[in-house]
Structure formats: C-alpha cells, structure tokens
C-alpha cells in the first residue's frame, strides 16, 4: 500500500468512525451526553483554585426521522461523582417526526459540576433514524461570551 493509499484509508477511518458517522436505524438506545455546569479556567489562585465560570445548558433532543415519532423514556442527570441528581423525564415524552424536545439546566444550578452528564434513553415502535442529542452551554454577559456544544454518544450494551 502506497503512502497516499494509507493516508486515504486513515482519513476514511477517522471520518467514518467519529461522531460525524451516520448511525444506522434503531428502535432505541441510551445516549451519554457530557454536561458542564461550570468550567474551570485561567490561572490558579493563591487558594489553589482556578477561576470558575457557571454556564447554562440547553439539552436538545432532535428526532431526525422524517416519518416516525420517537419516545424519550428518561433523561437522567448525574453529577461529577456519578450520583443521580434528577430524571428530567418523569413520563415518556413523544417527539414527532423532525420535532425537538428541550431540557434546560439554568446557569445558577451548579450541583452537577464540571464532569456532569445526562444518560438519555429513547425508544421507537419500529426502526427509525436515531435522534441527534446536543448540549448547548452558554454564559453571555455583556462584553464576554462563552458558548460551546457537546454531542451525545451511544452507550454500548446500555438500554
């Protein structure tokens, strides 16, 4: 295999195996979404702590199937230590084709910590295009803005 072929194969592997890869149709799965209730940044102070900035989080669960509904059966929110804080879906929520369900964690709620996460379980009656689940983090005070996105990944063997 020549250098160009090896490079092409390596690039194809990364593009086809990463978060951009299309997921095959499914009838349900559990998704892991990393969440940050705050981020640490800057220099370490004399007390040994970096600067802490709180962010709000909009969890966006988007049904990407153009013809079939899905049901979100749970949206369990865990803190940095892995302790369950809250299930944001008390009863199943149906998301119509191409629809979106949103969950909001306010900026002042920093109980989750910098290593918080959601585990979101969804189901469908037949095979559908899997949902796109993202966390949009933001802190938008005047003169400064922090905005970033995290993307959910399937949890193998979890349902």
GUVOKOL-133771 format. One record per atom (N, C-alpha, C): residue in three letters; x negated, y negated, z negated. Coordinates in steps of 0.02 Angstrom, whole numbers, padded with zeros to 5 digits, always signed. Example, Ala and Ser with C-alpha at 12.3 -4.5 7.8 and 13.67 -1.06 7.14 Angstrom:
<nodes>
ALA-00660+00284-00390;ALA-00615+00225-00390;ALA-00660+00165-00390;SER-00642+00112-00354;SER-00684+00053-00357;SER-00645-00002-00394;
</nodes>
This chain:
<nodes>
UNK-00043+00059+00000;UNK+00000+00000+00000;UNK-00045-00062+00000;UNK-00033-00107+00046;UNK-00073-00168+00051;UNK-00054-00217-00003;UNK-00094-00270-00010;UNK-00084-00321-00062;UNK-00016-00355-00052;UNK+00002-00369+00010;UNK+00067-00403+00023;UNK+00125-00357+00004;UNK+00120-00294+00021;UNK+00173-00246+00004;UNK+00180-00239-00071;UNK+00124-00235-00106;UNK+00125-00229-00179;UNK+00157-00291-00210;UNK+00138-00350-00185;UNK+00166-00412-00211;UNK+00242-00415-00198;UNK+00262-00395-00138;UNK+00334-00396-00121;UNK+00372-00347-00165;UNK+00344-00288-00178;UNK+00377-00240-00222;UNK+00382-00266-00293;UNK+00330-00298-00317;UNK+00330-00326-00385;UNK+00382-00381-00391;UNK+00384-00426-00343;UNK+00434-00480-00345;UNK+00504-00452-00341;UNK+00516-00403-00299;UNK+00582-00372-00295;UNK+00602-00341-00361;UNK+00555-00308-00394;UNK+00570-00278-00459;UNK+00592-00331-00509;UNK+00555-00387-00514;UNK+00573-00439-00562;UNK+00639-00472-00545;UNK+00652-00485-00482;UNK+00715-00517-00464;UNK+00774-00471-00471;UNK+00765-00407-00459;UNK+00821-00360-00462;UNK+00831-00329-00530;UNK+00785-00339-00577;UNK+00793-00309-00643;UNK+00805-00360-00698;UNK+00800-00424-00683;UNK+00809-00476-00733;UNK+00881-00496-00741;UNK+00894-00551-00779;UNK+00961-00574-00791;UNK+00999-00594-00727;UNK+00963-00607-00673;UNK+00995-00627-00611;UNK+01023-00567-00573;UNK+01003-00507-00592;UNK+01026-00447-00557;UNK+01101-00439-00564;UNK+01132-00419-00509;UNK+01205-00407-00511;UNK+01219-00345-00554;UNK+01269-00351-00596;UNK+01289-00294-00636;UNK+01344-00256-00598;UNK+01343-00190-00604;UNK+01393-00150-00570;UNK+01459-00155-00608;UNK+01512-00137-00573;UNK+01579-00139-00603;UNK+01582-00095-00664;UNK+01622-00115-00713;UNK+01627-00078-00776;UNK+01697-00085-00804;UNK+01714-00045-00855;UNK+01778-00050-00889;UNK+01771-00079-00959;UNK+01710-00098-00977;UNK+01698-00129-01042;UNK+01626-00120-01063;UNK+01606-00162-01110;UNK+01538-00159-01137;UNK+01533-00207-01195;UNK+01477-00202-01231;UNK+01461-00251-01283;UNK+01402-00292-01257;UNK+01405-00357-01269;UNK+01353-00402-01245;UNK+01320-00438-01304;UNK+01254-00444-01302;UNK+01216-00480-01353;UNK+01200-00549-01327;UNK+01221-00601-01365;UNK+01208-00670-01346;UNK+01168-00705-01400;UNK+01104-00723-01387;UNK+01066-00760-01437;UNK+01095-00830-01446;UNK+01098-00851-01509;UNK+01125-00917-01526;UNK+01077-00952-01574;UNK+01073-01017-01568;UNK+01032-01058-01613;UNK+01076-01110-01645;UNK+01085-01107-01712;UNK+01123-01161-01745;UNK+01077-01221-01756;UNK+01012-01208-01755;UNK+00963-01262-01757;UNK+00899-01238-01723;UNK+00858-01286-01705;UNK+00792-01269-01678;UNK+00739-01303-01720;UNK+00684-01269-01728;UNK+00626-01297-01763;UNK+00580-01328-01710;UNK+00552-01386-01724;UNK+00507-01418-01675;UNK+00462-01467-01711;UNK+00416-01495-01673;UNK+00371-01546-01700;UNK+00315-01516-01741;UNK+00283-01559-01779;UNK+00228-01538-01822;UNK+00255-01514-01889;UNK+00214-01476-01924;UNK+00232-01452-01990;UNK+00218-01508-02041;UNK+00267-01521-02085;UNK+00261-01574-02135;UNK+00216-01552-02192;UNK+00205-01597-02239;UNK+00164-01581-02298;UNK+00199-01528-02341;UNK+00265-01520-02333;UNK+00302-01468-02369;UNK+00299-01401-02332;UNK+00265-01399-02275;UNK+00257-01337-02237;UNK+00315-01322-02190;UNK+00358-01371-02176;UNK+00416-01360-02133;UNK+00411-01402-02069;UNK+00427-01372-02012;UNK+00433-01413-01951;UNK+00499-01452-01954;UNK+00510-01496-01906;UNK+00572-01533-01902;UNK+00629-01487-01880;UNK+00687-01495-01911;UNK+00745-01454-01896;UNK+00798-01499-01863;UNK+00820-01479-01804;UNK+00873-01514-01769;UNK+00932-01468-01759;UNK+00991-01489-01783;UNK+01052-01450-01775;UNK+01079-01456-01704;UNK+01109-01403-01679;UNK+01143-01405-01614;UNK+01211-01371-01620;UNK+01258-01396-01581;UNK+01323-01362-01575;UNK+01315-01309-01520;UNK+01361-01260-01520;UNK+01359-01207-01470;UNK+01428-01196-01441;UNK+01433-01198-01376;UNK+01494-01179-01340;UNK+01480-01111-01310;UNK+01515-01060-01334;UNK+01509-00993-01305;UNK+01562-00988-01250;UNK+01539-00977-01189;UNK+01583-00974-01131;UNK+01585-00903-01104;UNK+01645-00872-01107;UNK+01655-00804-01083;UNK+01696-00809-01019;UNK+01665-00797-00963;UNK+01696-00808-00897;UNK+01711-00743-00862;UNK+01774-00732-00847;UNK+01794-00673-00808;UNK+01775-00686-00735;UNK+01728-00647-00710;UNK+01705-00657-00641;UNK+01744-00616-00590;UNK+01792-00577-00613;UNK+01831-00536-00567;UNK+01887-00577-00536;UNK+01891-00579-00469;UNK+01942-00620-00437;UNK+02013-00591-00437;UNK+02021-00528-00458;UNK+02087-00497-00454;UNK+02112-00467-00520;UNK+02068-00453-00568;UNK+02089-00416-00628;UNK+02071-00453-00692;UNK+02114-00447-00742;UNK+02103-00476-00808;UNK+02056-00432-00849;UNK+02025-00463-00899;UNK+01986-00426-00948;UNK+02011-00446-01017;UNK+01995-00405-01068;UNK+02013-00421-01138;UNK+01949-00426-01179;UNK+01943-00480-01216;UNK+01888-00486-01264;UNK+01917-00459-01329;UNK+01887-00405-01355;UNK+01913-00372-01415;UNK+01879-00396-01479;UNK+01819-00423-01473;UNK+01786-00452-01532;UNK+01730-00498-01509;UNK+01714-00546-01553;UNK+01658-00592-01543;UNK+01626-00602-01612;UNK+01584-00553-01631;UNK+01555-00552-01698;UNK+01493-00597-01700;UNK+01493-00643-01748;UNK+01439-00692-01757;UNK+01395-00670-01815;UNK+01330-00661-01803;UNK+01283-00639-01853;UNK+01231-00693-01867;UNK+01206-00695-01930;UNK+01153-00743-01946;UNK+01085-00715-01930;UNK+01033-00754-01944;UNK+00964-00735-01929;UNK+00944-00669-01963;UNK+00972-00656-02021;UNK+00957-00594-02057;UNK+00998-00535-02036;UNK+01044-00544-01988;UNK+01085-00489-01964;UNK+01150-00480-02002;UNK+01166-00526-02046;UNK+01228-00522-02085;UNK+01286-00549-02044;UNK+01342-00511-02042;UNK+01401-00533-02006;UNK+01430-00594-02042;UNK+01438-00648-02005;UNK+01467-00710-02032;UNK+01542-00712-02020;UNK+01562-00698-01957;UNK+01632-00705-01939;UNK+01646-00671-01872;UNK+01707-00644-01864;UNK+01729-00621-01798;UNK+01775-00675-01771;UNK+01754-00707-01718;UNK+01792-00763-01689;UNK+01853-00741-01649;UNK+01862-00676-01639;UNK+01920-00650-01603;UNK+01957-00602-01650;UNK+02009-00628-01683;UNK+02047-00588-01732;UNK+02091-00536-01697;UNK+02120-00555-01641;UNK+02158-00508-01600;UNK+02133-00517-01528;UNK+02140-00464-01488;UNK+02114-00464-01420;UNK+02140-00525-01381;UNK+02095-00554-01342;UNK+02110-00612-01300;UNK+02105-00590-01227;UNK+02158-00600-01189;UNK+02157-00583-01118;UNK+02133-00643-01078;UNK+02084-00631-01035;UNK+02059-00683-00990;UNK+02081-00665-00920;UNK+02121-00708-00888;UNK+02146-00692-00821;UNK+02089-00694-00769;UNK+02103-00668-00709;UNK+02052-00671-00656;UNK+02024-00741-00648;UNK+01959-00746-00647;UNK+01922-00809-00639;UNK+01933-00858-00697;UNK+01962-00836-00752;UNK+01975-00878-00810;UNK+01916-00877-00859;UNK+01921-00920-00910;UNK+01868-00927-00960;UNK+01898-00932-01029;UNK+01866-00900-01077;UNK+01882-00908-01148;UNK+01822-00940-01181;UNK+01835-00991-01223;UNK+01781-01027-01256;UNK+01785-01021-01332;UNK+01726-01018-01362;UNK+01718-01018-01434;UNK+01671-01075-01450;UNK+01687-01115-01501;UNK+01644-01172-01518;UNK+01618-01166-01589;UNK+01553-01172-01596;UNK+01521-01174-01662;UNK+01495-01246-01670;UNK+01524-01284-01717;UNK+01505-01355-01724;UNK+01433-01365-01747;UNK+01406-01422-01731;UNK+01337-01439-01748;UNK+01324-01435-01823;UNK+01372-01454-01864;UNK+01362-01454-01936;UNK+01362-01384-01967;UNK+01380-01333-01929;UNK+01381-01265-01954;UNK+01314-01232-01939;UNK+01268-01237-01987;UNK+01201-01209-01976;UNK+01188-01144-02013;UNK+01242-01111-02037;UNK+01235-01050-02076;UNK+01203-00993-02035;UNK+01212-00994-01969;UNK+01184-00941-01927;UNK+01108-00942-01924;UNK+01080-01001-01923;UNK+01007-01007-01919;UNK+00980-01004-01848;UNK+00915-01008-01843;UNK+00882-01010-01778;UNK+00880-00942-01743;UNK+00898-00889-01779;UNK+00898-00822-01749;UNK+00967-00791-01747;UNK+01019-00832-01748;UNK+01088-00807-01748;UNK+01106-00775-01681;UNK+01161-00738-01679;UNK+01183-00707-01617;UNK+01256-00689-01620;UNK+01285-00679-01561;UNK+01352-00651-01554;UNK+01346-00583-01522;UNK+01389-00537-01542;UNK+01400-00475-01505;UNK+01472-00478-01482;UNK+01481-00481-01417;UNK+01547-00490-01386;UNK+01566-00426-01351;UNK+01623-00397-01371;UNK+01648-00335-01340;UNK+01707-00352-01295;UNK+01707-00323-01235;UNK+01763-00333-01189;UNK+01783-00266-01158;UNK+01845-00264-01133;UNK+01872-00204-01101;UNK+01916-00225-01043;UNK+01926-00177-00998;UNK+01973-00186-00942;UNK+02007-00119-00929;UNK+02066-00122-00898;UNK+02104-00061-00884;UNK+02074-00021-00826;UNK+02037-00054-00782;UNK+02003-00021-00727;UNK+01937-00057-00715;UNK+01896-00029-00671;UNK+01830-00059-00659;UNK+01837-00131-00632;UNK+01799-00176-00663;UNK+01800-00247-00645;UNK+01729-00273-00641;UNK+01722-00330-00612;UNK+01658-00366-00613;UNK+01647-00390-00684;UNK+01589-00374-00715;UNK+01577-00394-00785;UNK+01579-00470-00793;UNK+01599-00493-00853;UNK+01601-00565-00865;UNK+01531-00595-00870;UNK+01528-00660-00861;UNK+01467-00699-00872;UNK+01476-00733-00940;UNK+01429-00721-00986;UNK+01435-00750-01053;UNK+01373-00791-01067;UNK+01383-00855-01084;UNK+01328-00901-01097;UNK+01342-00941-01161;UNK+01289-00963-01192;UNK+01294-01009-01248;UNK+01263-01075-01227;UNK+01303-01128-01228;UNK+01279-01194-01210;UNK+01266-01232-01276;UNK+01203-01246-01290;UNK+01182-01279-01352;UNK+01171-01352-01337;UNK+01194-01396-01383;UNK+01187-01468-01369;UNK+01182-01509-01433;UNK+01144-01562-01429;UNK+01141-01616-01478;UNK+01128-01678-01436;UNK+01177-01723-01433;UNK+01174-01779-01386;UNK+01177-01848-01420;UNK+01135-01862-01470;UNK+01137-01929-01499;UNK+01111-01981-01449;UNK+01127-02044-01462;UNK+01105-02097-01417;UNK+01029-02099-01411;UNK+01005-02102-01349;UNK+00934-02109-01337;UNK+00895-02044-01336;UNK+00927-01988-01352;UNK+00891-01924-01353;UNK+00943-01869-01341;UNK+00923-01817-01305;UNK+00970-01763-01292;UNK+00933-01696-01292;UNK+00966-01647-01321;UNK+00941-01578-01319;UNK+00999-01536-01292;UNK+00988-01503-01236;UNK+01038-01459-01207;UNK+01002-01399-01177;UNK+01024-01338-01194;UNK+00996-01279-01164;UNK+01048-01223-01165;UNK+01036-01173-01124;UNK+01083-01118-01115;UNK+01049-01051-01131;UNK+01087-01007-01164;UNK+01065-00938-01173;UNK+01115-00893-01136;UNK+01092-00836-01114;UNK+01133-00790-01075;UNK+01138-00722-01109;UNK+01197-00693-01110;UNK+01208-00628-01141;UNK+01179-00572-01099;UNK+01162-00518-01134;UNK+01137-00457-01102;UNK+01176-00398-01130;UNK+01189-00347-01088;UNK+01223-00287-01113;UNK+01181-00252-01166;UNK+01215-00223-01215;UNK+01181-00183-01266;UNK+01190-00111-01245;UNK+01135-00077-01231;UNK+01137-00007-01209;UNK+01169+00038-01261;UNK+01217+00078-01239;UNK+01248+00126-01283;UNK+01297+00096-01333;UNK+01304+00031-01335;UNK+01349-00003-01382;UNK+01415-00014-01347;UNK+01469-00008-01384;UNK+01534-00021-01354;UNK+01583-00045-01405;
</nodes>
